[in-house]
């Protein structure tokens, strides 16, 4: 979801298949991954978000 501010939203990593009790307000979840890691051959690693336009560059 991106709500934590650590990871960007919009990247599907899997689907929740089970939700169980955890400690306090936490829950234990089980997911089915969106990709089969055993057949994965290439990945794209994003180290930072897109650069902000600087004043006077390509803007109006």
Phi and psi restraints in degrees (range 20) as a CNS / XPLOR table:
assign (resid 1 and name C) (resid 2 and name N)
       (resid 2 and name CA) (resid 2 and name C) 1.0 82.5 20.0 2
assign (resid 2 and name N) (resid 2 and name CA)
       (resid 2 and name C) (resid 3 and name N) 1.0 1.7 20.0 2
assign (resid 2 and name C) (resid 3 and name N)
       (resid 3 and name CA) (resid 3 and name C) 1.0 -65.8 20.0 2
assign (resid 3 and name N) (resid 3 and name CA)
       (resid 3 and name C) (resid 4 and name N) 1.0 -24.4 20.0 2
assign (resid 3 and name C) (resid 4 and name N)
       (resid 4 and name CA) (resid 4 and name C) 1.0 -75.0 20.0 2
assign (resid 4 and name N) (resid 4 and name CA)
       (resid 4 and name C) (resid 5 and name N) 1.0 -15.0 20.0 2
assign (resid 4 and name C) (resid 5 and name N)
       (resid 5 and name CA) (resid 5 and name C) 1.0 77.8 20.0 2
assign (resid 5 and name N) (resid 5 and name CA)
       (resid 5 and name C) (resid 6 and name N) 1.0 0.0 20.0 2
assign (resid 5 and name C) (resid 6 and name N)
       (resid 6 and name CA) (resid 6 and name C) 1.0 -94.0 20.0 2
assign (resid 6 and name N) (resid 6 and name CA)
       (resid 6 and name C) (resid 7 and name N) 1.0 -47.4 20.0 2
assign (resid 6 and name C) (resid 7 and name N)
       (resid 7 and name CA) (resid 7 and name C) 1.0 -113.4 20.0 2
assign (resid 7 and name N) (resid 7 and name CA)
       (resid 7 and name C) (resid 8 and name N) 1.0 142.8 20.0 2
assign (resid 7 and name C) (resid 8 and name N)
       (resid 8 and name CA) (resid 8 and name C) 1.0 -70.6 20.0 2
assign (resid 8 and name N) (resid 8 and name CA)
       (resid 8 and name C) (resid 9 and name N) 1.0 148.5 20.0 2
assign (resid 8 and name C) (resid 9 and name N)
       (resid 9 and name CA) (resid 9 and name C) 1.0 -77.3 20.0 2
assign (resid 9 and name N) (resid 9 and name CA)
       (resid 9 and name C) (resid 10 and name N) 1.0 166.6 20.0 2
assign (resid 9 and name C) (resid 10 and name N)
       (resid 10 and name CA) (resid 10 and name C) 1.0 92.9 20.0 2
assign (resid 10 and name N) (resid 10 and name CA)
       (resid 10 and name C) (resid 11 and name N) 1.0 -1.8 20.0 2
assign (resid 10 and name C) (resid 11 and name N)
       (resid 11 and name CA) (resid 11 and name C) 1.0 -104.6 20.0 2
assign (resid 11 and name N) (resid 11 and name CA)
       (resid 11 and name C) (resid 12 and name N) 1.0 112.6 20.0 2
assign (resid 11 and name C) (resid 12 and name N)
       (resid 12 and name CA) (resid 12 and name C) 1.0 -76.3 20.0 2
assign (resid 12 and name N) (resid 12 and name CA)
       (resid 12 and name C) (resid 13 and name N) 1.0 123.2 20.0 2
assign (resid 12 and name C) (resid 13 and name N)
       (resid 13 and name CA) (resid 13 and name C) 1.0 -106.9 20.0 2
assign (resid 13 and name N) (resid 13 and name CA)
       (resid 13 and name C) (resid 14 and name N) 1.0 -18.9 20.0 2
assign (resid 13 and name C) (resid 14 and name N)
       (resid 14 and name CA) (resid 14 and name C) 1.0 170.5 20.0 2
assign (resid 14 and name N) (resid 14 and name CA)
       (resid 14 and name C) (resid 15 and name N) 1.0 -178.2 20.0 2
assign (resid 14 and name C) (resid 15 and name N)
       (resid 15 and name CA) (resid 15 and name C) 1.0 -122.8 20.0 2
assign (resid 15 and name N) (resid 15 and name CA)
       (resid 15 and name C) (resid 16 and name N) 1.0 137.1 20.0 2
assign (resid 15 and name C) (resid 16 and name N)
       (resid 16 and name CA) (resid 16 and name C) 1.0 -70.3 20.0 2
assign (resid 16 and name N) (resid 16 and name CA)
       (resid 16 and name C) (resid 17 and name N) 1.0 126.6 20.0 2
assign (resid 16 and name C) (resid 17 and name N)
       (resid 17 and name CA) (resid 17 and name C) 1.0 -110.4 20.0 2
assign (resid 17 and name N) (resid 17 and name CA)
       (resid 17 and name C) (resid 18 and name N) 1.0 -18.6 20.0 2
assign (resid 17 and name C) (resid 18 and name N)
       (resid 18 and name CA) (resid 18 and name C) 1.0 -157.1 20.0 2
assign (resid 18 and name N) (resid 18 and name CA)
       (resid 18 and name C) (resid 19 and name N) 1.0 141.2 20.0 2
assign (resid 18 and name C) (resid 19 and name N)
       (resid 19 and name CA) (resid 19 and name C) 1.0 -125.3 20.0 2
assign (resid 19 and name N) (resid 19 and name CA)
       (resid 19 and name C) (resid 20 and name N) 1.0 128.4 20.0 2
assign (resid 19 and name C) (resid 20 and name N)
       (resid 20 and name CA) (resid 20 and name C) 1.0 -128.1 20.0 2
assign (resid 20 and name N) (resid 20 and name CA)
       (resid 20 and name C) (resid 21 and name N) 1.0 174.3 20.0 2
assign (resid 20 and name C) (resid 21 and name N)
       (resid 21 and name CA) (resid 21 and name C) 1.0 -69.6 20.0 2
assign (resid 21 and name N) (resid 21 and name CA)
       (resid 21 and name C) (resid 22 and name N) 1.0 146.8 20.0 2
assign (resid 21 and name C) (resid 22 and name N)
       (resid 22 and name CA) (resid 22 and name C) 1.0 -130.2 20.0 2
assign (resid 22 and name N) (resid 22 and name CA)
       (resid 22 and name C) (resid 23 and name N) 1.0 -158.7 20.0 2
assign (resid 22 and name C) (resid 23 and name N)
       (resid 23 and name CA) (resid 23 and name C) 1.0 -94.6 20.0 2
assign (resid 23 and name N) (resid 23 and name CA)
       (resid 23 and name C) (resid 24 and name N) 1.0 134.5 20.0 2
assign (resid 23 and name C) (resid 24 and name N)
       (resid 24 and name CA) (resid 24 and name C) 1.0 59.5 20.0 2
assign (resid 24 and name N) (resid 24 and name CA)
       (resid 24 and name C) (resid 25 and name N) 1.0 -126.7 20.0 2
assign (resid 24 and name C) (resid 25 and name N)
       (resid 25 and name CA) (resid 25 and name C) 1.0 -84.3 20.0 2
assign (resid 25 and name N) (resid 25 and name CA)
       (resid 25 and name C) (resid 26 and name N) 1.0 -5.0 20.0 2
assign (resid 25 and name C) (resid 26 and name N)
       (resid 26 and name CA) (resid 26 and name C) 1.0 -81.0 20.0 2
assign (resid 26 and name N) (resid 26 and name CA)
       (resid 26 and name C) (resid 27 and name N) 1.0 154.2 20.0 2
assign (resid 26 and name C) (resid 27 and name N)
       (resid 27 and name CA) (resid 27 and name C) 1.0 -124.2 20.0 2
assign (resid 27 and name N) (resid 27 and name CA)
       (resid 27 and name C) (resid 28 and name N) 1.0 154.9 20.0 2
assign (resid 27 and name C) (resid 28 and name N)
       (resid 28 and name CA) (resid 28 and name C) 1.0 -101.5 20.0 2
assign (resid 28 and name N) (resid 28 and name CA)
       (resid 28 and name C) (resid 29 and name N) 1.0 126.4 20.0 2
assign (resid 28 and name C) (resid 29 and name N)
       (resid 29 and name CA) (resid 29 and name C) 1.0 -120.9 20.0 2
assign (resid 29 and name N) (resid 29 and name CA)
       (resid 29 and name C) (resid 30 and name N) 1.0 156.1 20.0 2
assign (resid 29 and name C) (resid 30 and name N)
       (resid 30 and name CA) (resid 30 and name C) 1.0 -122.7 20.0 2
assign (resid 30 and name N) (resid 30 and name CA)
       (resid 30 and name C) (resid 31 and name N) 1.0 135.7 20.0 2
assign (resid 30 and name C) (resid 31 and name N)
       (resid 31 and name CA) (resid 31 and name C) 1.0 -124.8 20.0 2
assign (resid 31 and name N) (resid 31 and name CA)
       (resid 31 and name C) (resid 32 and name N) 1.0 156.9 20.0 2
assign (resid 31 and name C) (resid 32 and name N)
       (resid 32 and name CA) (resid 32 and name C) 1.0 -102.8 20.0 2
assign (resid 32 and name N) (resid 32 and name CA)
       (resid 32 and name C) (resid 33 and name N) 1.0 121.6 20.0 2
assign (resid 32 and name C) (resid 33 and name N)
       (resid 33 and name CA) (resid 33 and name C) 1.0 -65.1 20.0 2
assign (resid 33 and name N) (resid 33 and name CA)
       (resid 33 and name C) (resid 34 and name N) 1.0 151.8 20.0 2
assign (resid 33 and name C) (resid 34 and name N)
       (resid 34 and name CA) (resid 34 and name C) 1.0 -78.5 20.0 2
assign (resid 34 and name N) (resid 34 and name CA)
       (resid 34 and name C) (resid 35 and name N) 1.0 -10.2 20.0 2
assign (resid 34 and name C) (resid 35 and name N)
       (resid 35 and name CA) (resid 35 and name C) 1.0 -135.0 20.0 2
assign (resid 35 and name N) (resid 35 and name CA)
       (resid 35 and name C) (resid 36 and name N) 1.0 148.5 20.0 2
assign (resid 35 and name C) (resid 36 and name N)
       (resid 36 and name CA) (resid 36 and name C) 1.0 -87.9 20.0 2
assign (resid 36 and name N) (resid 36 and name CA)
       (resid 36 and name C) (resid 37 and name N) 1.0 102.2 20.0 2
assign (resid 36 and name C) (resid 37 and name N)
       (resid 37 and name CA) (resid 37 and name C) 1.0 -64.9 20.0 2
assign (resid 37 and name N) (resid 37 and name CA)
       (resid 37 and name C) (resid 38 and name N) 1.0 -19.5 20.0 2
assign (resid 37 and name C) (resid 38 and name N)
       (resid 38 and name CA) (resid 38 and name C) 1.0 -73.5 20.0 2
assign (resid 38 and name N) (resid 38 and name CA)
       (resid 38 and name C) (resid 39 and name N) 1.0 -23.0 20.0 2
assign (resid 38 and name C) (resid 39 and name N)
       (resid 39 and name CA) (resid 39 and name C) 1.0 -110.2 20.0 2
assign (resid 39 and name N) (resid 39 and name CA)
       (resid 39 and name C) (resid 40 and name N) 1.0 3.6 20.0 2
assign (resid 39 and name C) (resid 40 and name N)
       (resid 40 and name CA) (resid 40 and name C) 1.0 -69.6 20.0 2
assign (resid 40 and name N) (resid 40 and name CA)
       (resid 40 and name C) (resid 41 and name N) 1.0 129.1 20.0 2
assign (resid 40 and name C) (resid 41 and name N)
       (resid 41 and name CA) (resid 41 and name C) 1.0 -111.2 20.0 2
assign (resid 41 and name N) (resid 41 and name CA)
       (resid 41 and name C) (resid 42 and name N) 1.0 -30.7 20.0 2
assign (resid 41 and name C) (resid 42 and name N)
       (resid 42 and name CA) (resid 42 and name C) 1.0 -138.5 20.0 2
assign (resid 42 and name N) (resid 42 and name CA)
       (resid 42 and name C) (resid 43 and name N) 1.0 149.8 20.0 2
assign (resid 42 and name C) (resid 43 and name N)
       (resid 43 and name CA) (resid 43 and name C) 1.0 -135.7 20.0 2
assign (resid 43 and name N) (resid 43 and name CA)
       (resid 43 and name C) (resid 44 and name N) 1.0 158.2 20.0 2
assign (resid 43 and name C) (resid 44 and name N)
       (resid 44 and name CA) (resid 44 and name C) 1.0 -116.4 20.0 2
assign (resid 44 and name N) (resid 44 and name CA)
       (resid 44 and name C) (resid 45 and name N) 1.0 123.3 20.0 2
assign (resid 44 and name C) (resid 45 and name N)
       (resid 45 and name CA) (resid 45 and name C) 1.0 -104.8 20.0 2
assign (resid 45 and name N) (resid 45 and name CA)
       (resid 45 and name C) (resid 46 and name N) 1.0 121.2 20.0 2
assign (resid 45 and name C) (resid 46 and name N)
       (resid 46 and name CA) (resid 46 and name C) 1.0 -98.7 20.0 2
assign (resid 46 and name N) (resid 46 and name CA)
       (resid 46 and name C) (resid 47 and name N) 1.0 115.5 20.0 2
assign (resid 46 and name C) (resid 47 and name N)
       (resid 47 and name CA) (resid 47 and name C) 1.0 -88.2 20.0 2
assign (resid 47 and name N) (resid 47 and name CA)
       (resid 47 and name C) (resid 48 and name N) 1.0 -23.8 20.0 2
assign (resid 47 and name C) (resid 48 and name N)
       (resid 48 and name CA) (resid 48 and name C) 1.0 -154.6 20.0 2
assign (resid 48 and name N) (resid 48 and name CA)
       (resid 48 and name C) (resid 49 and name N) 1.0 161.8 20.0 2
assign (resid 48 and name C) (resid 49 and name N)
       (resid 49 and name CA) (resid 49 and name C) 1.0 -75.2 20.0 2
assign (resid 49 and name N) (resid 49 and name CA)
       (resid 49 and name C) (resid 50 and name N) 1.0 178.0 20.0 2
assign (resid 49 and name C) (resid 50 and name N)
       (resid 50 and name CA) (resid 50 and name C) 1.0 -64.2 20.0 2
assign (resid 50 and name N) (resid 50 and name CA)
       (resid 50 and name C) (resid 51 and name N) 1.0 146.1 20.0 2
assign (resid 50 and name C) (resid 51 and name N)
       (resid 51 and name CA) (resid 51 and name C) 1.0 -69.0 20.0 2
assign (resid 51 and name N) (resid 51 and name CA)
       (resid 51 and name C) (resid 52 and name N) 1.0 144.4 20.0 2
assign (resid 51 and name C) (resid 52 and name N)
       (resid 52 and name CA) (resid 52 and name C) 1.0 -75.1 20.0 2
assign (resid 52 and name N) (resid 52 and name CA)
       (resid 52 and name C) (resid 53 and name N) 1.0 143.0 20.0 2
assign (resid 52 and name C) (resid 53 and name N)
       (resid 53 and name CA) (resid 53 and name C) 1.0 -67.7 20.0 2
assign (resid 53 and name N) (resid 53 and name CA)
       (resid 53 and name C) (resid 54 and name N) 1.0 133.5 20.0 2
assign (resid 53 and name C) (resid 54 and name N)
       (resid 54 and name CA) (resid 54 and name C) 1.0 -85.6 20.0 2
assign (resid 54 and name N) (resid 54 and name CA)
       (resid 54 and name C) (resid 55 and name N) 1.0 150.2 20.0 2
assign (resid 54 and name C) (resid 55 and name N)
       (resid 55 and name CA) (resid 55 and name C) 1.0 -53.7 20.0 2
assign (resid 55 and name N) (resid 55 and name CA)
       (resid 55 and name C) (resid 56 and name N) 1.0 134.1 20.0 2
assign (resid 55 and name C) (resid 56 and name N)
       (resid 56 and name CA) (resid 56 and name C) 1.0 88.2 20.0 2
assign (resid 56 and name N) (resid 56 and name CA)
       (resid 56 and name C) (resid 57 and name N) 1.0 0.7 20.0 2
assign (resid 56 and name C) (resid 57 and name N)
       (resid 57 and name CA) (resid 57 and name C) 1.0 -113.0 20.0 2
assign (resid 57 and name N) (resid 57 and name CA)
       (resid 57 and name C) (resid 58 and name N) 1.0 105.6 20.0 2
assign (resid 57 and name C) (resid 58 and name N)
       (resid 58 and name CA) (resid 58 and name C) 1.0 66.8 20.0 2
assign (resid 58 and name N) (resid 58 and name CA)
       (resid 58 and name C) (resid 59 and name N) 1.0 0.6 20.0 2
assign (resid 58 and name C) (resid 59 and name N)
       (resid 59 and name CA) (resid 59 and name C) 1.0 -97.8 20.0 2
assign (resid 59 and name N) (resid 59 and name CA)
       (resid 59 and name C) (resid 60 and name N) 1.0 -179.4 20.0 2
